[in-house]
Each structure stands twice: as structure tokens, then as C-alpha cells.
Amino acid sequence: MIRTAREIAETTGAQLEGDPAAKISGVASPESAGPEELIYADSARHLERAAQSRARCALLPPGLELAGRTILRSTQPKLAFAKAAAWLHPSPPIAVGIHPTAIIAPTAKLGDGVGVGPYAVIEDDVEIGDGAQLGAYCIAGRGSRIGPRCRLHPRVTLYAGVRLGKNVIVHSGAVIGSDGFGYVFGEGRHWKFPQIGRVEIGDDVEIGSNTTIDRGALDTTRIGAGTKIDNLVQVAHNVDIGEHSIIAAQTGISGSSKIGNNVLIGGQVGIADGCHIRDSAIVGAQAGIPTGKTIPAGETVWGTPARPLAKFKEQYAWFARLPELGERIRKLEGRERQG
């Protein structure tokens, strides 16, 4: 797809400086870009990379200059670059039409333009919105709801009763709506606690490969609109995640924990049951949050157990000095014994 600099400017809201007819065929990094590919630099430290690039057109913030290039000026060049990329490189379809090997229950309702790939299974009373796509070997369990324009990559499994809003993306191997890990010990054995709730996922959510989201025990597991969940994340039963939060890979969230809006959670974070991470908090990678702990709104925490970042840095600095301090203590003890 070939576009012009003027068209890119109009699409991204950037201001054009230079040749409006400059051709743009795609986006790339400064190092790999060809003459017709768009690049960006969002700070002065990246300007040298852009200056060495073969690209003739660049997205830049106010105050940065590149001689001899057509400039698309934006206060948020990285965001404008992402918008341009989405327009220049539209996602290929996962499925077009209904593949003859797909198994679709007679009570299922499919909207206009739904695509269903090879060997997908759509069970009784499923409803799928207009333009949704289900890849090969996907399973939509009984009574599940899939909103318009959702994209389920191959081998996604939705258990019975799962609800997906519109424009949800689910990557391969994800399992949504499986039983939570809930048991009651008695009479010498573990009895399974009822896992009869469901999962509700809001609009514009993206869920990474091999992530698992358990249904509620008696209530509902919820993921708010615009939240993005990375690969290999475990979301347990009755967890409630707000809107526009980010959760990185290998994080585990235990049952009944609540995560607010615009929260950032790094990779390999462990969140025990009943925790509350309030709006706009940041949890650093590999942090551990013990049972029932509340992280205040806007606070950044790190470490295990998680603590405010300034406190963690202070304690870690002392920890790094332990060998030196230990040696000093041994010397002092030796002097006392000699005295």
C-alpha cells in the first residue's frame, strides 16, 4: 500500500513540513528503513540514528530537525507512528468465510461477515458479532458471546458462558473461562468449591498467547476495556481488573484480587489473593505482593514483599554493602578480642 506524506499527516494528525507527495509504503526502524518507509525519533538521543537512515520521511516532535527530509511534526511521534503503522500494515484476516470443516451448532447465531477457520467448534447458543474472526481449532463454548470485530487466533478456547466485548484480540493458546483453583479441605480430602461464575472481557482488550483467565467461583472474573495482557499470564477466579491497565508476561494474579485503572504490572509479578492495586500504581518486575495488601493509587512498588520504590532502593543499597559491612564487623570483633 503506497500512501503520501499528506495522507499520513491527515491520518495521524501530524503537521506536514516538506513534500506532501512523498511516497510512504510502510514503517521501519531507522537502521532497516528504505527511502519510502517512515521512521520516527521521539528525543534528541535518537536523532543520530534517524540522521543515518535512508528514510526520506520522519515523524519528529517539536524542536528536533532533520535536514533534507520531509517531516511529520507531532507532539507524540511514537503514537503517531503506531497509527501510521496500523493504517499502512493492516492485520491480515484470520479467517474468511466459514470453512467447510468448521462445526457450528444449529442454535448458534453468527453476524454478518463472520469468519470461522478450519476445524473450529462453535457450540449451542453461541452468539458472534459482525465481522468477528475465529481461527483454526478455536472453540467457542456453549452460550458464549463474542462481540463485533473480535479476532481469535488459532487454538483459542472459550469455555461456556464467556463474554467478549467488541474488538477483543485473543492470541493462540489462550484459555478463557476454565475452572478456578478452589478447594475446601474436609473429611480427609480436598473438595472442589463451586466454579460456576463466568468471565466478562471489555472492549478493545488484548490477551496474549497461552494466557489463562479463570471463571469466577460464584461471581464474575472481569477484565476492563482497553486492558492489555501479555503472554503466559494467569488470572485467577473472581479477579477484577480495571480499564487500560498493562500486565506483562508471567505475572500471576491470585483469586479475588482487584486491580484498578491504568495500572502497570511488570513481568513475573506475583500477586497473592485478596490484594488491591489501586489506580495508576506501578508494580516493578518480579515484585511479590502478599495476601490482602493494598498498593495505594499512583504508588510505584518493587521487591518482595513489595514496598515503595524509594524504600526498596535504600534497602537494596544496604543489602549490596553487606559483604563489606560484614568484613568491617569481623575486623572490629577481632580488635576487641585482642584488646
C-alpha positions as CSV (number, residue, x, y, z in Angstrom):
1,M,0.0,0.0,0.0
2,I,1.5,3.3,-1.1
3,R,0.5,6.5,0.6
4,T,1.7,10.1,0.5
5,A,3.1,12.2,3.3
6,R,0.0,14.3,3.2
7,E,-2.3,11.3,3.7
8,I,-0.2,10.1,6.6
9,A,-0.3,13.6,8.2
10,E,-4.1,13.7,7.8
11,T,-4.5,10.2,9.3
12,T,-2.2,10.8,12.3
13,G,-3.0,14.4,13.0
14,A,0.7,15.4,12.4
15,Q,1.7,18.7,10.7
16,L,3.5,18.3,7.4
17,E,6.8,20.1,6.7
18,G,8.2,19.3,3.2
19,D,7.0,17.4,0.2
20,P,3.3,16.5,0.5
21,A,3.6,14.0,-2.4
22,A,6.5,12.0,-0.8
23,K,5.6,8.3,-1.1
24,I,5.4,6.1,2.0
25,S,5.0,2.4,1.7
26,G,5.4,1.3,5.2
27,V,7.2,1.8,8.6
28,A,10.6,0.6,9.8
29,S,13.4,1.2,12.2
30,P,15.9,3.8,11.2
31,E,18.6,1.2,10.5
32,S,16.4,-1.0,8.2
33,A,14.2,1.6,6.6
34,G,14.2,2.1,2.8
35,P,13.7,5.5,1.2
36,E,9.9,5.1,1.1
37,E,9.5,3.9,4.7
38,L,8.5,6.1,7.6
39,I,10.7,6.3,10.7
40,Y,10.4,8.3,14.0
41,A,12.5,9.8,16.7
42,D,10.9,11.0,19.9
43,S,14.0,12.5,21.6
44,A,17.4,14.1,20.8
45,R,19.2,10.9,21.8
46,H,17.6,9.0,18.9
47,L,18.2,11.8,16.3
48,E,21.6,10.5,15.2
49,R,20.0,7.1,14.3
50,A,17.4,8.9,12.2
51,A,20.0,11.1,10.5
52,Q,21.9,8.0,9.3
53,S,18.7,6.4,7.9
54,R,17.8,6.1,4.3
55,A,14.2,7.1,5.0
56,R,13.1,10.3,3.4
57,C,10.2,10.9,5.8
58,A,10.3,11.0,9.6
59,L,8.0,11.7,12.5
60,L,9.6,14.1,14.9
61,P,8.5,16.1,18.0
62,P,8.7,20.0,18.0
63,G,12.3,21.2,18.4
64,L,14.0,18.3,16.5
65,E,15.2,18.8,13.0
66,L,16.5,16.5,10.2
67,A,17.9,18.3,7.2
68,G,16.7,17.2,3.7
69,R,13.7,15.2,5.0
70,T,10.0,15.5,4.8
71,I,9.0,15.9,8.4
72,L,5.7,15.0,10.0
73,R,5.6,17.0,13.2
74,S,3.7,15.5,16.2
75,T,3.8,16.1,20.0
76,Q,3.6,12.4,20.3
77,P,5.6,10.9,17.5
78,K,5.6,7.3,18.8
79,L,1.8,7.4,19.0
80,A,1.5,8.9,15.5
81,F,4.0,6.2,14.2
82,A,1.7,3.5,15.7
83,K,-1.3,5.0,14.0
84,A,0.5,5.2,10.7
85,A,1.7,1.6,11.0
86,A,-1.9,0.3,11.7
87,W,-3.0,2.1,8.5
88,L,-0.1,1.1,6.3
89,H,0.1,-2.5,7.6
90,P,-3.4,-3.7,8.3
91,S,-3.6,-7.1,10.0
92,P,-4.2,-10.0,7.6
93,P,-7.5,-11.9,8.1
94,I,-7.5,-14.8,10.5
95,A,-10.4,-16.5,8.7
96,V,-12.6,-15.5,5.7
97,G,-16.0,-17.1,5.4
98,I,-17.0,-20.4,7.1
99,H,-14.5,-23.2,6.4
100,P,-16.3,-26.5,5.5
101,T,-14.6,-28.4,8.3
102,A,-15.9,-26.0,11.0
103,I,-18.5,-27.5,13.3
104,I,-21.3,-24.9,14.1
105,A,-24.3,-25.8,16.3
106,P,-27.7,-25.1,14.7
107,T,-28.6,-22.8,17.7
108,A,-25.5,-20.6,17.2
109,K,-26.0,-17.1,15.8
110,L,-23.4,-15.6,13.6
111,G,-23.4,-12.0,12.5
112,D,-22.6,-10.6,9.1
113,G,-19.1,-11.2,7.7
114,V,-18.1,-13.7,10.4
115,G,-15.0,-15.8,9.6
116,V,-14.5,-19.3,11.0
117,G,-11.4,-21.3,10.3
118,P,-10.7,-25.0,9.8
119,Y,-11.9,-27.4,12.5
120,A,-13.2,-24.6,14.7
121,V,-16.1,-25.6,17.0
122,I,-19.0,-23.3,17.9
123,E,-21.3,-24.8,20.4
124,D,-25.0,-24.3,21.2
125,D,-26.4,-20.8,21.9
126,V,-23.2,-19.0,21.0
127,E,-23.6,-15.5,19.6
128,I,-20.9,-14.0,17.4
129,G,-21.0,-10.3,16.3
130,D,-20.5,-8.9,12.9
131,G,-17.0,-9.2,11.4
132,A,-15.6,-11.4,14.1
133,Q,-12.9,-13.9,13.1
134,L,-12.2,-17.3,14.8
135,G,-9.0,-19.1,13.6
136,A,-8.4,-22.8,13.1
137,Y,-9.2,-25.1,16.0
138,C,-10.8,-22.4,18.1
139,I,-13.6,-23.5,20.5
140,A,-16.5,-21.2,21.5
141,G,-18.2,-22.9,24.4
142,R,-21.9,-23.2,24.9
143,G,-23.6,-19.9,25.5
144,S,-20.5,-17.7,25.0
145,R,-20.8,-14.3,23.4
146,I,-18.2,-12.8,21.1
147,G,-18.6,-9.2,20.2
148,P,-18.2,-7.5,16.8
149,R,-14.8,-7.5,15.1
150,C,-13.1,-9.7,17.7
151,R,-10.1,-11.7,16.4
152,L,-9.4,-15.1,18.0
153,H,-6.2,-16.6,16.7
154,P,-5.8,-20.3,16.2
155,R,-6.4,-22.7,19.1
156,V,-8.1,-20.2,21.4
157,T,-10.5,-21.9,23.9
158,L,-13.5,-20.1,25.3
159,Y,-15.3,-22.2,28.0
160,A,-19.1,-22.0,28.3
161,G,-20.6,-18.6,29.1
162,V,-17.6,-16.4,28.4
163,R,-18.4,-12.8,27.3
164,L,-16.1,-10.8,25.0
165,G,-16.8,-7.2,24.1
166,K,-16.1,-5.7,20.7
167,N,-12.6,-5.5,19.1
168,V,-11.1,-8.0,21.5
169,I,-7.9,-9.8,20.3
170,V,-7.0,-13.2,21.8
171,H,-3.8,-14.9,20.8
172,S,-3.1,-18.5,20.2
173,G,-3.3,-21.0,23.0
174,A,-5.2,-18.7,25.4
175,V,-7.8,-20.4,27.6
176,I,-10.7,-18.2,29.0
177,G,-13.2,-19.4,31.4
178,S,-11.6,-22.5,32.9
179,D,-12.3,-23.5,36.5
180,G,-10.6,-21.5,39.2
181,F,-8.3,-23.3,41.7
182,G,-10.6,-23.5,44.6
183,Y,-10.9,-26.4,47.1
184,V,-12.2,-27.0,50.7
185,F,-10.4,-29.5,52.9
186,G,-12.5,-31.8,54.9
187,E,-13.1,-35.4,55.8
188,G,-9.5,-36.2,54.8
189,R,-9.7,-34.8,51.2
190,H,-9.9,-31.7,49.1
191,W,-13.4,-31.0,47.9
192,K,-13.9,-28.8,44.8
193,F,-15.5,-25.5,45.6
194,P,-18.1,-24.5,43.0
195,Q,-16.7,-22.8,40.0
196,I,-19.9,-21.7,38.3
197,G,-19.3,-18.0,37.6
198,R,-18.2,-16.6,34.3
199,V,-15.7,-14.3,32.6
200,E,-16.5,-10.9,31.1
201,I,-13.9,-9.1,29.0
202,G,-14.5,-5.5,27.9
203,D,-14.0,-3.8,24.6
204,D,-10.6,-3.4,23.0
205,V,-8.8,-5.8,25.3
206,E,-5.8,-7.8,24.0
207,I,-4.9,-11.2,25.6
208,G,-1.5,-12.8,24.9
209,S,-0.6,-16.3,23.9
210,N,-1.1,-19.1,26.4
211,T,-2.6,-16.8,29.0
212,T,-5.3,-18.3,31.2
213,I,-8.3,-16.5,32.7
214,D,-10.4,-18.5,35.2
215,R,-14.1,-18.1,35.6
216,G,-15.5,-16.7,38.8
217,A,-16.3,-19.2,41.6
218,L,-19.7,-17.8,42.3
219,D,-19.5,-14.4,40.7
220,T,-17.6,-13.0,37.7
221,T,-14.0,-12.5,36.7
222,R,-13.8,-9.1,34.9
223,I,-11.2,-7.5,32.6
224,G,-11.9,-3.8,31.9
225,A,-12.0,-2.1,28.5
226,G,-8.6,-1.3,26.9
227,T,-6.6,-3.5,29.2
228,K,-3.6,-5.4,27.6
229,I,-2.4,-8.7,29.0
230,D,0.8,-10.3,27.8
231,N,1.7,-13.9,27.1
232,L,1.7,-16.5,29.9
233,V,-0.3,-14.6,32.5
234,Q,-2.5,-16.3,35.0
235,V,-5.7,-14.5,36.1
236,A,-7.5,-16.5,38.9
237,H,-11.2,-16.6,39.8
238,N,-13.0,-13.5,40.8
239,V,-10.2,-11.2,39.8
240,D,-11.4,-7.7,38.8
241,I,-9.0,-5.7,36.5
242,G,-9.9,-2.2,35.6
243,E,-9.6,-0.3,32.3
244,H,-6.4,0.5,30.3
245,S,-4.1,-1.5,32.6
246,I,-1.0,-3.3,31.3
247,I,0.1,-6.7,32.7
248,A,3.4,-8.1,31.4
249,A,4.4,-11.8,30.8
250,Q,4.5,-14.5,33.5
251,T,2.5,-12.5,36.1
252,G,0.2,-14.5,38.3
253,I,-2.8,-12.9,39.9
254,S,-4.5,-14.9,42.7
255,G,-8.2,-15.1,43.4
256,S,-10.4,-12.1,44.4
257,S,-7.6,-9.5,43.8
258,K,-8.6,-6.2,42.4
259,I,-6.5,-4.1,40.0
260,G,-7.6,-0.6,39.2
261,N,-7.5,1.5,36.0
262,N,-4.2,2.5,34.3
263,V,-2.1,0.2,36.4
264,L,1.3,-1.0,35.1
265,I,2.4,-4.5,36.2
266,G,5.9,-5.7,35.2
267,G,6.9,-9.2,34.2
268,Q,6.9,-12.2,36.7
269,V,5.0,-10.3,39.3
270,G,3.3,-12.5,41.9
271,I,0.0,-11.1,43.4
272,A,-1.4,-13.2,46.3
273,D,-5.2,-13.5,47.0
274,G,-7.3,-10.6,48.0
275,C,-4.9,-7.8,47.1
276,H,-6.0,-4.4,45.9
277,I,-3.8,-2.4,43.5
278,R,-5.3,1.0,43.1
279,D,-5.5,3.2,40.0
280,S,-2.2,4.3,38.3
281,A,0.0,2.2,40.5
282,I,3.2,0.7,39.1
283,V,4.5,-2.7,40.2
284,G,8.1,-3.5,39.2
285,A,9.2,-6.7,37.6
286,Q,9.4,-9.8,39.9
287,A,7.7,-8.0,42.8
288,G,5.7,-10.1,45.3
289,I,2.6,-8.7,46.8
290,P,1.4,-10.7,49.9
291,T,-2.1,-11.7,50.7
292,G,-4.5,-8.8,51.3
293,K,-2.1,-6.0,50.7
294,T,-3.2,-2.7,49.2
295,I,-1.0,-0.7,46.9
296,P,-2.1,3.0,47.1
297,A,-3.1,4.9,43.9
298,G,-0.2,6.2,41.9
299,E,2.5,4.5,44.0
300,T,5.4,2.6,42.5
301,V,6.5,-0.5,44.3
302,W,9.2,-3.1,43.9
303,G,10.7,-6.1,45.7
304,T,9.4,-9.0,47.7
305,P,7.4,-8.2,49.7
306,A,6.6,-5.2,47.6
307,R,7.4,-1.8,49.1
308,P,7.6,1.8,47.9
309,L,10.4,2.2,45.3
310,A,12.4,4.7,47.4
311,K,12.4,2.3,50.3
312,F,13.3,-0.6,48.2
313,K,16.3,1.2,46.7
314,E,17.5,2.3,50.1
315,Q,17.3,-1.2,51.5
316,Y,18.8,-2.8,48.4
317,A,21.8,-0.4,48.6
318,W,22.4,-1.6,52.2
319,F,22.0,-5.2,51.1
320,A,24.6,-4.7,48.4
321,R,27.0,-3.5,51.1
322,L,26.6,-6.5,53.4
323,P,29.9,-8.2,52.4
324,E,31.8,-5.0,53.1
325,L,30.0,-4.4,56.3
326,G,30.4,-8.0,57.4
327,E,34.2,-7.7,56.9
328,R,34.3,-4.5,58.9
329,I,32.4,-6.2,61.8
330,R,34.8,-9.1,61.8
331,K,37.8,-6.7,62.0
332,L,36.2,-4.8,64.8
333,E,35.4,-8.0,66.7
334,G,39.0,-9.1,66.2
335,R,40.3,-5.9,67.7
336,E,38.0,-6.3,70.7
337,R,39.3,-9.8,71.3
338,Q,42.9,-8.6,71.0
339,G,42.2,-5.7,73.4
